[in-house]
């Protein structure tokens, strides 16, 4: 093996239309080493990982494996070199089964040329057992949760026993227990001489898991920190390129969010709402200017509850009252137009964006009626102006509003989903993981936006796997266990802290 290690990149550069994504990046990783790539959205992390895994060819530079120059021009070459990748967003085929996705383009056949489903299922089970997960291999991907999709992606990457594994934001959809389990797996893999490139916006995870941290900023590798020299403060400073203090909300610091509220009206009331597969007799009231958090483990029914209120899932019983009027929300159109409800999904690529459309179209798509003149003709200049305003306000990194959304980083895609609903100016927002895949600076921008909306008497229901995030922005938090509210904790109460809420979340005291 070369002194530089298993993988070495020399002077790697990559450009896209209007964007210099990487600028002469040097990088290396050794066997049994975990190196984290960090940087704000658009810094070049995913682009670099895509070059290593053969998705993009570099414009210039060299790639060496064990000291030998290689040309990784496609994913098959990367596979043969033992490079596996788990993407930030699942890249699975929705109408195929879990087993078929794990073995996609690697299918096994019998001597007679038929698919050897028995052997493939056995191999799938072996990999999933190693990962410590039990997933129905016959289930279609379209029926699975984000967590299950992530596990299938990891199993797919591990199938060929890689020597280098790239993990791009894989912990984003996982709760605390799932992250703990996943980190145990990572350490076991490292002990088996696997090299791991870990990409995450969660600084505490990076601090815990990394042997070394490589910091990208504006497409350049600006610094490397070893375990002995890394700290949260130093990592953030290097990422942002700023001196002095940067107030980080959502990873433990918190901000003083005290707000004076006058007597407010009820905006939304859920009365014994039931979809028995997910939740039962769910009741809550949301007032003007209030941010209510929903905290619960994966599978608690929170995402499904939000989708029901937004008209994507039909309730079996119960009612929805908006501003004192009972409304039958039987579609998303009804939710938006009749009830004034918007929904920021946690699955942006499948539910929140039209990836082949540009930034301008994605931001404006849900609010086109606001831009029609008396002849019902769209005022395109006004639409473009508003899109540019939100690109600036949310610091969306894009060469122009005409850039296709699929070419942007995951964090910038998330900002576009938020911009889309802000433009609609609805009174009620349902938000499922608002900062998934978003960098530290952008998190604070989003928190401030949500607080500004509450000051304008908008009502917000938000859920997040990051409890400090809910503590920072919510007036009260409802802990959901098995589809029911187990407890309510208000900002003014002593129990409004991470330890208490986590303890409540893990209690099994509410029977289904």
TORVEXTOR-976710 format. One record per residue (C-alpha): residue number from 0; residue in one letter; x, y, z. Coordinates in steps of 0.2 Angstrom, whole numbers, plus 5000, padded with zeros to 4 digits. Layout:
# residues N
   pos   code     xx     yy     zz
   NUM      A      X      Y      Z
...
//
This chain:
# residues 512
   pos   code     xx     yy     zz
     0      X   5000   5000   5000
     1      X   5006   5018   4996
     2      X   5012   5029   5010
     3      X   4997   5040   5006
     4      X   4985   5026   5010
     5      X   4971   5017   5001
     6      X   4965   5031   4991
     7      X   4973   5047   4986
     8      X   4966   5062   4976
     9      X   4978   5075   4968
    10      X   4973   5092   4961
    11      X   4955   5086   4958
    12      X   4944   5100   4949
    13      X   4926   5099   4943
    14      X   4914   5112   4935
    15      X   4896   5112   4931
    16      X   4887   5126   4921
    17      X   4890   5142   4930
    18      X   4898   5133   4946
    19      X   4916   5128   4950
    20      X   4912   5114   4961
    21      X   4929   5108   4966
    22      X   4946   5117   4964
    23      X   4962   5107   4964
    24      X   4957   5096   4979
    25      X   4970   5085   4987
    26      X   4963   5071   4998
    27      X   4968   5054   5005
    28      X   4962   5040   5016
    29      X   4970   5025   5024
    30      X   4964   5007   5028
    31      X   4954   5007   5045
    32      X   4952   5026   5045
    33      X   4936   5036   5046
    34      X   4938   5053   5038
    35      X   4923   5065   5039
    36      X   4920   5078   5025
    37      X   4912   5094   5031
    38      X   4907   5110   5024
    39      X   4892   5121   5022
    40      X   4879   5117   5008
    41      X   4887   5118   4991
    42      X   4905   5117   4998
    43      X   4908   5102   4986
    44      X   4906   5087   4998
    45      X   4894   5077   4987
    46      X   4903   5081   4971
    47      X   4919   5075   4978
    48      X   4911   5059   4984
    49      X   4903   5057   4967
    50      X   4920   5058   4958
    51      X   4927   5045   4970
    52      X   4912   5033   4966
    53      X   4912   5035   4947
    54      X   4896   5045   4946
    55      X   4906   5061   4939
    56      X   4922   5061   4930
    57      X   4934   5074   4936
    58      X   4939   5088   4924
    59      X   4957   5087   4929
    60      X   4968   5079   4943
    61      X   4973   5061   4947
    62      X   4965   5047   4957
    63      X   4977   5034   4965
    64      X   4971   5017   4973
    65      X   4985   5009   4983
    66      X   4998   5020   4974
    67      X   4992   5016   4956
    68      X   4984   5028   4945
    69      X   4966   5024   4940
    70      X   4953   5031   4929
    71      X   4936   5030   4938
    72      X   4924   5034   4924
    73      X   4909   5025   4929
    74      X   4901   5016   4944
    75      X   4905   4999   4938
    76      X   4924   5003   4938
    77      X   4922   5010   4956
    78      X   4912   4994   4961
    79      X   4927   4983   4954
    80      X   4939   4994   4964
    81      X   4929   4991   4980
    82      X   4922   5008   4982
    83      X   4904   5008   4989
    84      X   4893   5024   4991
    85      X   4877   5027   5001
    86      X   4869   5043   4994
    87      X   4861   5057   5004
    88      X   4845   5054   4995
    89      X   4840   5035   4991
    90      X   4843   5030   4973
    91      X   4832   5015   4973
    92      X   4819   5009   4961
    93      X   4802   5012   4969
    94      X   4792   4998   4961
    95      X   4805   4985   4964
    96      X   4807   4974   4980
    97      X   4821   4977   4993
    98      X   4830   4961   4987
    99      X   4829   4967   4969
   100      X   4836   4984   4973
   101      X   4850   4977   4983
   102      X   4855   4965   4968
   103      X   4851   4978   4954
   104      X   4863   4975   4940
   105      X   4872   4962   4950
   106      X   4858   4948   4949
   107      X   4863   4930   4952
   108      X   4857   4916   4940
   109      X   4856   4897   4941
   110      X   4864   4885   4929
   111      X   4848   4886   4918
   112      X   4849   4905   4917
   113      X   4835   4909   4928
   114      X   4836   4921   4942
   115      X   4843   4913   4958
   116      X   4831   4922   4970
   117      X   4834   4910   4984
   118      X   4853   4913   4984
   119      X   4850   4932   4982
   120      X   4838   4932   4997
   121      X   4850   4923   5007
   122      X   4864   4935   5003
   123      X   4852   4950   5007
   124      X   4848   4942   5023
   125      X   4867   4940   5027
   126      X   4871   4958   5024
   127      X   4855   4964   5034
   128      X   4859   4953   5048
   129      X   4877   4960   5049
   130      X   4869   4977   5049
   131      X   4857   4972   5063
   132      X   4841   4976   5053
   133      X   4826   4965   5049
   134      X   4817   4971   5033
   135      X   4805   4962   5022
   136      X   4814   4958   5007
   137      X   4798   4956   4997
   138      X   4792   4973   5001
   139      X   4792   4986   4987
   140      X   4803   5002   4990
   141      X   4788   5013   4988
   142      X   4780   5006   5004
   143      X   4795   5009   5014
   144      X   4800   5023   5026
   145      X   4816   5034   5024
   146      X   4825   5024   5037
   147      X   4821   5007   5028
   148      X   4827   5015   5012
   149      X   4843   5020   5020
   150      X   4846   5003   5026
   151      X   4843   4995   5009
   152      X   4856   5008   5002
   153      X   4869   5003   5014
   154      X   4865   4984   5011
   155      X   4867   4987   4993
   156      X   4884   4996   4995
   157      X   4890   4982   5007
   158      X   4885   4968   4996
   159      X   4902   4968   4987
   160      X   4912   4969   5003
   161      X   4920   4986   4998
   162      X   4937   4992   5005
   163      X   4931   5010   5005
   164      X   4913   5015   5009
   165      X   4906   5033   5007
   166      X   4892   5038   5018
   167      X   4883   5054   5013
   168      X   4871   5060   5026
   169      X   4865   5043   5030
   170      X   4861   5047   5048
   171      X   4849   5062   5043
   172      X   4833   5051   5044
   173      X   4839   5041   5059
   174      X   4834   5044   5077
   175      X   4846   5043   5092
   176      X   4845   5024   5095
   177      X   4847   5021   5077
   178      X   4862   5032   5076
   179      X   4869   5023   5091
   180      X   4867   5006   5082
   181      X   4873   5013   5066
   182      X   4889   5019   5074
   183      X   4893   5002   5082
   184      X   4892   4995   5064
   185      X   4904   5008   5058
   186      X   4917   5004   5071
   187      X   4915   4986   5068
   188      X   4918   4989   5049
   189      X   4933   5000   5053
   190      X   4940   4986   5064
   191      X   4939   4975   5048
   192      X   4951   4987   5039
   193      X   4937   4996   5029
   194      X   4940   5014   5026
   195      X   4925   5026   5028
   196      X   4922   5043   5021
   197      X   4908   5050   5032
   198      X   4898   5066   5027
   199      X   4886   5074   5040
   200      X   4881   5091   5046
   201      X   4879   5085   5063
   202      X   4895   5091   5072
   203      X   4893   5081   5087
   204      X   4892   5065   5077
   205      X   4908   5070   5067
   206      X   4917   5073   5083
   207      X   4913   5056   5090
   208      X   4916   5045   5075
   209      X   4930   5053   5065
   210      X   4949   5050   5065
   211      X   4952   5065   5055
   212      X   4941   5079   5048
   213      X   4943   5087   5030
   214      X   4935   5104   5028
   215      X   4929   5110   5011
   216      X   4924   5128   5008
   217      X   4919   5135   4991
   218      X   4926   5119   4982
   219      X   4943   5119   4990
   220      X   4950   5109   5004
   221      X   4955   5122   5017
   222      X   4960   5112   5032
   223      X   4962   5095   5040
   224      X   4960   5092   5058
   225      X   4966   5076   5068
   226      X   4957   5069   5082
   227      X   4968   5078   5095
   228      X   4966   5095   5087
   229      X   4947   5095   5082
   230      X   4934   5104   5092
   231      X   4916   5109   5088
   232      X   4921   5127   5088
   233      X   4936   5125   5077
   234      X   4927   5114   5064
   235      X   4913   5127   5063
   236      X   4926   5141   5061
   237      X   4935   5132   5047
   238      X   4918   5128   5038
   239      X   4912   5146   5039
   240      X   4929   5154   5036
   241      X   4924   5167   5049
   242      X   4934   5172   5065
   243      X   4926   5175   5081
   244      X   4910   5167   5089
   245      X   4896   5160   5078
   246      X   4880   5157   5088
   247      X   4875   5139   5084
   248      X   4857   5135   5087
   249      X   4851   5117   5087
   250      X   4866   5108   5093
   251      X   4866   5113   5111
   252      X   4869   5131   5113
   253      X   4851   5138   5111
   254      X   4845   5155   5110
   255      X   4834   5166   5121
   256      X   4818   5164   5111
   257      X   4806   5173   5124
   258      X   4792   5180   5115
   259      X   4777   5191   5122
   260      X   4761   5184   5115
   261      X   4744   5192   5117
   262      X   4728   5182   5118
   263      X   4727   5173   5102
   264      X   4714   5163   5092
   265      X   4714   5145   5087
   266      X   4720   5142   5070
   267      X   4719   5123   5069
   268      X   4710   5110   5080
   269      X   4712   5091   5077
   270      X   4698   5081   5086
   271      X   4701   5063   5089
   272      X   4709   5060   5072
   273      X   4712   5042   5068
   274      X   4721   5032   5055
   275      X   4722   5016   5065
   276      X   4737   5009   5057
   277      X   4747   5025   5062
   278      X   4738   5035   5076
   279      X   4722   5035   5086
   280      X   4711   5048   5094
   281      X   4724   5062   5091
   282      X   4718   5079   5097
   283      X   4728   5095   5098
   284      X   4725   5114   5096
   285      X   4737   5126   5087
   286      X   4735   5145   5090
   287      X   4740   5160   5080
   288      X   4758   5164   5083
   289      X   4762   5147   5090
   290      X   4775   5134   5086
   291      X   4771   5117   5092
   292      X   4784   5103   5092
   293      X   4780   5084   5090
   294      X   4793   5073   5097
   295      X   4793   5054   5095
   296      X   4803   5039   5089
   297      X   4802   5034   5071
   298      X   4786   5024   5068
   299      X   4777   5035   5081
   300      X   4765   5040   5068
   301      X   4770   5058   5067
   302      X   4774   5060   5048
   303      X   4758   5050   5044
   304      X   4748   5062   5055
   305      X   4755   5077   5046
   306      X   4751   5069   5029
   307      X   4733   5066   5035
   308      X   4730   5084   5040
   309      X   4737   5089   5023
   310      X   4725   5078   5014
   311      X   4738   5064   5008
   312      X   4731   5051   5019
   313      X   4712   5049   5022
   314      X   4707   5049   5041
   315      X   4695   5035   5046
   316      X   4687   5046   5059
   317      X   4689   5062   5069
   318      X   4688   5080   5062
   319      X   4699   5095   5057
   320      X   4693   5112   5062
   321      X   4702   5127   5054
   322      X   4698   5145   5062
   323      X   4682   5138   5070
   324      X   4675   5129   5054
   325      X   4675   5111   5052
   326      X   4684   5106   5035
   327      X   4684   5090   5026
   328      X   4702   5089   5019
   329      X   4701   5076   5006
   330      X   4716   5082   4995
   331      X   4731   5093   4996
   332      X   4722   5105   4985
   333      X   4708   5107   4998
   334      X   4722   5108   5012
   335      X   4730   5123   5003
   336      X   4716   5132   4995
   337      X   4702   5129   5008
   338      X   4711   5127   5024
   339      X   4727   5137   5021
   340      X   4738   5123   5026
   341      X   4756   5120   5019
   342      X   4767   5105   5021
   343      X   4786   5104   5021
   344      X   4790   5086   5018
   345      X   4805   5076   5025
   346      X   4806   5067   5008
   347      X   4811   5082   4997
   348      X   4816   5072   4981
   349      X   4801   5062   4980
   350      X   4787   5073   4987
   351      X   4794   5091   4988
   352      X   4803   5095   4972
   353      X   4802   5093   4953
   354      X   4820   5089   4951
   355      X   4821   5092   4932
   356      X   4813   5109   4934
   357      X   4823   5124   4938
   358      X   4824   5134   4954
   359      X   4811   5147   4948
   360      X   4798   5134   4944
   361      X   4800   5125   4960
   362      X   4799   5140   4971
   363      X   4783   5147   4962
   364      X   4774   5130   4958
   365      X   4762   5131   4973
   366      X   4758   5149   4972
   367      X   4755   5153   4953
   368      X   4737   5159   4957
   369      X   4745   5174   4966
   370      X   4754   5179   4950
   371      X   4739   5179   4937
   372      X   4733   5196   4930
   373      X   4714   5199   4927
   374      X   4716   5189   4911
   375      X   4723   5174   4920
   376      X   4740   5176   4912
   377      X   4755   5173   4923
   378      X   4766   5188   4927
   379      X   4782   5179   4924
   380      X   4793   5194   4929
   381      X   4785   5195   4946
   382      X   4787   5177   4948
   383      X   4806   5178   4944
   384      X   4808   5193   4956
   385      X   4800   5184   4970
   386      X   4811   5168   4967
   387      X   4826   5179   4967
   388      X   4821   5187   4984
   389      X   4820   5170   4992
   390      X   4836   5164   4984
   391      X   4844   5179   4993
   392      X   4834   5178   5009
   393      X   4838   5159   5011
   394      X   4856   5160   5004
   395      X   4852   5147   4991
   396      X   4868   5143   4982
   397      X   4864   5142   4964
   398      X   4871   5151   4948
   399      X   4854   5157   4943
   400      X   4836   5154   4946
   401      X   4836   5144   4930
   402      X   4847   5131   4937
   403      X   4839   5113   4937
   404      X   4836   5109   4955
   405      X   4844   5091   4953
   406      X   4861   5100   4951
   407      X   4860   5108   4968
   408      X   4866   5101   4985
   409      X   4853   5092   4996
   410      X   4854   5107   5008
   411      X   4850   5120   4995
   412      X   4836   5109   4988
   413      X   4829   5109   5006
   414      X   4829   5128   5006
   415      X   4819   5128   4990
   416      X   4806   5117   4997
   417      X   4804   5130   5012
   418      X   4804   5144   5000
   419      X   4790   5136   4990
   420      X   4779   5136   5005
   421      X   4784   5153   5012
   422      X   4779   5161   4995
   423      X   4761   5154   4997
   424      X   4759   5164   5013
   425      X   4748   5151   5021
   426      X   4742   5153   5039
   427      X   4747   5135   5045
   428      X   4763   5126   5041
   429      X   4766   5108   5044
   430      X   4785   5104   5044
   431      X   4793   5087   5044
   432      X   4811   5089   5048
   433      X   4815   5107   5042
   434      X   4834   5106   5043
   435      X   4837   5088   5036
   436      X   4854   5089   5027
   437      X   4856   5108   5030
   438      X   4872   5116   5036
   439      X   4874   5125   5053
   440      X   4872   5143   5046
   441      X   4857   5138   5035
   442      X   4849   5130   5051
   443      X   4850   5146   5060
   444      X   4842   5155   5045
   445      X   4828   5143   5045
   446      X   4825   5145   5063
   447      X   4824   5163   5062
   448      X   4812   5162   5047
   449      X   4800   5151   5057
   450      X   4801   5163   5072
   451      X   4797   5177   5061
   452      X   4782   5168   5054
   453      X   4776   5165   5071
   454      X   4777   5183   5075
   455      X   4766   5186   5060
   456      X   4753   5175   5069
   457      X   4756   5160   5058
   458      X   4754   5143   5066
   459      X   4767   5130   5064
   460      X   4768   5112   5069
   461      X   4785   5105   5067
   462      X   4794   5088   5070
   463      X   4812   5084   5071
   464      X   4823   5070   5077
   465      X   4835   5083   5084
   466      X   4827   5087   5101
   467      X   4838   5103   5104
   468      X   4830   5110   5088
   469      X   4813   5108   5095
   470      X   4818   5115   5111
   471      X   4825   5131   5103
   472      X   4810   5136   5092
   473      X   4794   5128   5100
   474      X   4782   5135   5113
   475      X   4777   5118   5118
   476      X   4782   5100   5113
   477      X   4770   5085   5112
   478      X   4778   5069   5115
   479      X   4770   5055   5104
   480      X   4772   5037   5108
   481      X   4763   5023   5098
   482      X   4752   5036   5089
   483      X   4746   5045   5105
   484      X   4751   5060   5114
   485      X   4760   5054   5130
   486      X   4764   5071   5137
   487      X   4764   5089   5134
   488      X   4779   5100   5140
   489      X   4778   5119   5139
   490      X   4793   5131   5137
   491      X   4790   5138   5154
   492      X   4790   5121   5163
   493      X   4805   5113   5171
   494      X   4804   5097   5161
   495      X   4807   5107   5145
   496      X   4824   5099   5142
   497      X   4832   5086   5131
   498      X   4834   5073   5144
   499      X   4816   5073   5150
   500      X   4809   5073   5132
   501      X   4820   5059   5127
   502      X   4815   5049   5142
   503      X   4797   5052   5138
   504      X   4799   5047   5120
   505      X   4806   5030   5125
   506      X   4793   5025   5137
   507      X   4781   5012   5131
   508      X   4767   5018   5143
   509      X   4754   5022   5130
   510      X   4745   5006   5124
   511      X   4741   5007   5105
//
